[in-house]
C-alpha cells in the first residue's frame, strides 16, 4: 500500500519511542495501520499475529530473534513462553511490533507478562497494533493489567478529503468529491479506484462476491456477533431516520434497547451523534435535540445503495440497481458534500463548524406556533462575538 498523508501520525509514534515505552496503535481494518508501522526505520522486529496455536506463534518469534540477533542458542533452547520472550528482549534496544495483538489475548497471562516486562523498565519499546477496536480499547481500560504504565495511544482515523488529490492528482474536484463520498478516507479502498466512476461503482458494488460488495458486513462481523439489529439500525439511518425515536421505529427495535447498539456503532466510528452547534455545554436538554448520522462514507454508501438491493444484485440485476443509484446519488451527495465543506471551512478559518437546528416561535393569526429551522454549517467567534453561517449545496457540475 502506498504511504500517503500519515506524516503527523508517524512523527507522534517516533517521538514516543523511548526505552521501555508502550505504544498502542489501532483503528478499523483497511485504514493503513500496518503501512504506517512499516515506516518506522529504527531497529525493529515486526510480527503479524495469526489465528494459530500458541506454540506456532512462539516458534515464529524465536526464528525472528535468531535472524535479528544471530542467536543460534535459541535453536536448542527456544523461548516457549511469552514471559521468556519479554525477558529475552528486555536489555535489547529494539522496537517489538505485534500486529493484530488482540489475537494473543486468548492466551492466559499475556498482558500480565507484558506488565512485568514494562515494570522492569526495559530498553525495548513495544508497539501493540490491532483492528479489533473494542479489544484494543479494553487493553487501555483501568481494569487492564497494563493500565497506568507509560503509554501512548493512537487511534488511526480516515484520511481527510483534502488529501485525496495525493491519491489522484489528475482528477477534477467533482470526481474527487464523489470518490470520497463512496469510499471515504480508507487507503485500501482508494487504491482500488481506477477508470470511469460509474463503471467502478457498477463493477465493484453491484456484483456479488466482489470485495467492496462484501467488505461492509465482513467488517461488522469482525467486531460483532449478530448483525441483524445493527443492519436494521444502519439501514434506518441511511433512509433518513436521525432521532432516537425515528431509528427505533424504523428498525422495529425498542427504544430502551436500541441505545446500546447505537453506542457500539459510535464506538466503532461507523455512526456519530451530533448536537446543535449552539447547544450549551453541559446542557441536559440538548440530549433531546441529538441527531444520528452514518459517519463512515463507505458504510453510508453501502447502506444507501447496496444493502437495500442485495436481492436484485444476487439475481444479477445490476443494471436495475445502477438506475436507482443514478436516480438518488446526487441527493446522497448533498449530505456528503456538507461534511467535505465542513472540513474545508475548518481549515480555512481555523474554527470549528457544525450544524445548527431547532425551533423558533412565530405569531400566525394570533397563535404562537413553533417553526423548525436548520443551518448547514455554523461557527461562533467568541473574540469577535460573530456568528459565521454557510448554506452548502451539491451540484453535479461543481
Secondary structure, 3 states (H helix, E strand, C coil): CCCCCCHHHHHHHHHCCCCCCEEEEECCCCCCHHHHHHCCCCCEEEEECCCCCHHHHHHHHHHHHHHHHCCCHHHHCCCCCHHHHHHHHCCCCCEEEEECHHHHCCCCCHHHHHHHHHHCCCCCEEEEEECCHHHHHHHHCCCCCCCCCCEEEEECCCCCHHHHHHHCCCCCHHHHHHHHHHHCCCHHHHCCCCCCHHHHHHHHHCCCCCHHHHHHHHHHHHHCCCCHHHHHHHHHHHCCCCCHHHHHHHHCCCHHHHHHHHHHHHHCCCEEEECCCCCCCCCHHHHHHCEEEECCHHHHHHHHHHHHHHHHHHCCCHHHHHHHHHHHHHHHHHHHHHHHHHHHHHHHHCCCCEEEEEEEEEEECCEEEEEEEEEEEEEEECCCCEEEEECCCCCCCC
